[in-house]
Structure formats: structure tokens, C-alpha cells
């Protein structure tokens, strides 16, 4: 029965994605560009108290001439949406909440600031991904602030990232700008490809 098949497809579990990175790497501007993508439908979620800040979206794309849909759940995007400045206990609680969302994700978008050198904190987060053996997509954000964005510079930067994070050498690297939207449209197809590769 084609209708049953269609209903089953509609109920497919979403890919669970977390956006991860140290403060001020531009996670919120990146997230806003993602949910504003014209190929994306953001759906209201019947939230539970355990997952009050997830954002569910459906990504529409074409594959071999067929229209397809993929549900993607961005986990615990509260801090990204509010971008609140918090200190002390709250911040620590927020970090442990982030770690929880990290462990329940299928794919991590690991966001780095492309306008500054890799920091100790970036390295620590990279190590965390190695320990949890996650599927990772490395997002080098703020690429618009790079004075030299030639192909040579791109290759140089990708080599530099691989040398800093050798354990993530399998991960796709995307150079984007959350502010201008430059190449942000590549993120969704990369999520779908990474998800298929994982299976």
C-alpha cells in the first residue's frame, strides 16, 4: 500500500544534530542563517521538559530527479537562540547541558572561528569528540573576515585544521560565514551525506 509506505517515511526519525564550539565563534548567526534557508521548514515541536529547546526542521532536497525530505532536529539550541550572557553556576549548568546534548547527537557541527588561530579550548572540544567517537562536520565560520580567501589559502587552512585535529581527519570541512550566509547552504547536504556515510 503506497499510502502506508508514505506514512512510514513521514515518521522517519530525524537526524539529531548539535552545534558545538567555544563562545563567540558565531554559533547563533550561523543557526539563524540555517533556519532561514529557503529549503527548510521549521516545525513546532511538542516540547517535553527534557528537551525544551530543540528545533525541528525539514530539509527539502532533490536526489536523482526525485524530491526528498529529511527531518533534522537541532538539539538544545536555547543558548544559541537566546545568546544570553550567564556566569558562575548557570554557565556551568549550561555547559553540562551542552555535553548532554553532545552525547545524544548523531552529528556534531564543530564551529571554529576562521578569523583567529585555533585555541586551547578548541583543542579540548576536539578531544571530546574523539573520546565520544561522533560523526563530525568541521565548520570554519567568519570566513568573510579572512583577507585572503583564495583556493591556496583554503587548502592551507584545511591542512592546518587536519594537523590540529588529526583524529578528525575523516570529517568534512566547510568554510562559511554565518553573518553573510556565504556557503551556509552547503551544511544541509553535508549533514545528509554524513548521515548516509555513517550508516
C-alpha positions, 0 to 999 in steps of 0.5 A: 500500500503506497499510502502506508509506505508514505506514512512510514517515511513521514515518521522517519526519525530525524537526524539529531544534530548539535552545534558545538564550539567555544563562545563567540565563534558565531554559533547563533548567526550561523543557526539563524542563517540555517533556519532561514534557508529557503529549503527548510521548514521549521516545525513546532515541536511538542516540547517535553521538559527534557528537551525544551529547546530543540528545533525541528526542521525539514530539509527539502532536497532533490536526489536523482530527479526525485524530491526528498525530505529529511527531518533534522532536529537541532538539539538544545539550541536555547543558548544559541537562540537566546545568546544570553550572557550567564556566569558562575553556576548557570554557565556551568549548568549550561555547559553540562547541558551542552555535553548532554546534548553532545552525547545524544547527537548523531552529528556534531557541527564543530564551529571554529572561528576562521578569523583567529588561530585555533585555541586551547579550548578548541583543542579540548572540544576536539578531544571530546569528540574523539573520546565520544567517537561522533560523526563530525562536520568541521565548520570554519565560520567568519570566513568573510573576515579572512583577507585572503580567501583564495583556493591556496589559502583554503587548502592551507587552512584545511591542512592546518585544521587536519594537523590540529585535529588529526583524529578528525581527519575523516570529517568534512570541512566547510568554510562559511560565514554565518553573518553573510550566509556565504556557503551556509547552504552547503551544511544541509547536504553535508549533514545528509551525506554524513548521515548516509556515510555513517550508516 
